[in-house]
Amino acid sequence: MPAKIDETWAALNDLERVALCFPGASMDSVEGDTFAGTVRLKVGPIVMRYVGSGAFASRDAENYRASVVAKGRDRSGNGTANVNVAMSLAPQPDGTEVEVVTDLAISGRAAQFGSSVITEVSDRLLLEFVDRLSEQLGGHSGSNAGSGGVAGADATQGPEPGTGSAGRAQSVETLDFGKLLGPALAKRFAPPAAVVLLLIGVFLWTRRRPAA
């Protein structure tokens, strides 16, 4: 992050500020170390809303370490998610290094994509979050430069005004999960697809060769 460690720590502990930087997320309430929020996402024409809650399991301001536990569920009952996140900060000459370790367990439709695809999508979302928070802190991380942001952040619906627990206006996006899955699925299936196309090409080429 392009900011000193105290400023970065304060930003990451401001949960409403964090939610504004995460595509599709909004914070509904914050009370002490507990919070509740919503994530809006769509797959094709279907828009889903996940509701969840969580809390800081630990928060060590002296050593700049924190851990969060959270859980959520699809309002239609098609899936659940449970996550443990550990975060540690370390000062750097040009800002702050933030290490995040996530332990995620999901069920329902999303789990059918497999761990490799889910990891790819999670990494893309994390890069978008880093870019947005970096811009708020007065710089840009460059982690997503040139990509135009996450492809799944649906700007066509426009921001919907909301209000957090502290009265702060929130912009509610809809995360296009289908667009995010596209690059992940392409990366997963590109090698076997390339082999198939190569075999088809060889077959057609040998059929067109004139007989000796």
BELSULBEL-V204255 format. One record per backbone hydrogen bond with DSSP energy under -0.5 kcal/mol. NH is the residue of the N-H (numbers start at 0). CO is the residue of the C=O. E is the energy in kcal/mol with one decimal. If there is no record, write none. Layout:
BEGIN
{{NH CO E} {NH CO E}}
END
This chain:
BEGIN
{{2 0 -1.7} {7 3 -2.5} {8 4 -2.7} {9 5 -2.2} {10 6 -2.1} {11 7 -2.4} {12 8 -1.2} {13 10 -1.0} {14 12 -1.1} {17 13 -2.2} {18 14 -2.4} {19 15 -1.6} {20 16 -0.8} {20 17 -1.0} {21 18 -1.3} {22 20 -0.6} {24 21 -2.0} {25 37 -2.2} {27 25 -0.6} {27 35 -2.2} {28 35 -1.9} {30 33 -2.4} {33 30 -2.1} {34 53 -2.3} {35 28 -2.2} {36 51 -2.2} {37 25 -2.4} {38 49 -2.5} {39 23 -2.7} {40 47 -2.6} {41 174 -2.6} {42 45 -2.2} {45 42 -1.5} {46 44 -0.5} {47 40 -4.1} {47 45 -0.5} {49 38 -3.1} {50 48 -0.5} {50 72 -2.4} {51 36 -2.3} {52 70 -2.3} {53 34 -2.2} {54 68 -2.3} {55 32 -2.2} {56 54 -0.7} {56 66 -1.9} {57 66 -1.5} {59 64 -3.6} {60 58 -0.7} {63 59 -0.8} {64 59 -2.0} {65 86 -2.4} {66 57 -2.3} {67 84 -2.8} {68 54 -2.4} {69 82 -2.4} {70 52 -2.5} {71 80 -2.6} {72 50 -2.3} {73 78 -2.5} {74 48 -2.3} {76 73 -2.2} {79 106 -0.7} {80 71 -2.3} {81 104 -2.7} {82 69 -2.8} {83 102 -2.1} {84 67 -3.0} {85 100 -2.7} {86 65 -3.3} {87 98 -2.1} {88 63 -2.2} {89 96 -2.2} {91 94 -2.8} {94 91 -1.4} {95 0 -2.5} {96 89 -3.1} {97 95 -0.5} {98 87 -2.9} {98 96 -0.5} {99 97 -0.5} {100 85 -2.6} {102 83 -2.7} {103 101 -0.6} {104 81 -2.8} {106 79 -2.3} {108 77 -1.3} {110 107 -0.6} {111 107 -0.5} {111 108 -1.4} {112 109 -1.5} {113 110 -1.2} {117 113 -2.1} {118 114 -2.5} {119 115 -1.9} {120 116 -2.5} {121 117 -2.5} {122 118 -2.3} {123 119 -1.9} {124 120 -2.2} {125 121 -2.4} {126 122 -2.2} {127 123 -1.8} {128 124 -2.3} {129 125 -2.6} {130 126 -2.3} {131 127 -2.3} {132 128 -2.6} {133 129 -2.4} {134 130 -2.1} {135 131 -1.6} {136 132 -1.8} {137 134 -1.2} {138 133 -2.4} {144 141 -0.8} {146 143 -1.8} {148 143 -0.6} {152 149 -1.7} {153 151 -1.0} {153 173 -2.1} {154 152 -0.8} {157 154 -0.7} {159 171 -0.5} {160 158 -0.6} {161 169 -0.9} {163 167 -2.2} {166 163 -1.8} {169 161 -1.4} {171 159 -1.1} {171 169 -0.6} {172 170 -0.7} {173 153 -0.7} {174 39 -2.7} {174 172 -0.5} {175 151 -5.7} {175 173 -0.6} {176 41 -1.8} {176 174 -1.3} {177 41 -1.1} {179 175 -1.5} {180 176 -2.1} {181 177 -1.2} {182 178 -0.8} {183 179 -0.9} {184 180 -3.1} {185 181 -2.5} {186 182 -2.4} {187 183 -1.9} {188 184 -2.5} {189 185 -1.5} {192 188 -1.9} {193 189 -2.7} {194 190 -1.9} {195 191 -2.2} {196 192 -2.5} {197 193 -2.3} {198 194 -2.4} {199 195 -2.3} {200 196 -2.4} {201 197 -2.5} {202 198 -2.3} {203 199 -2.4} {204 200 -2.4} {205 201 -2.4} {206 202 -1.6} {207 203 -1.4} {208 204 -0.8}}
END
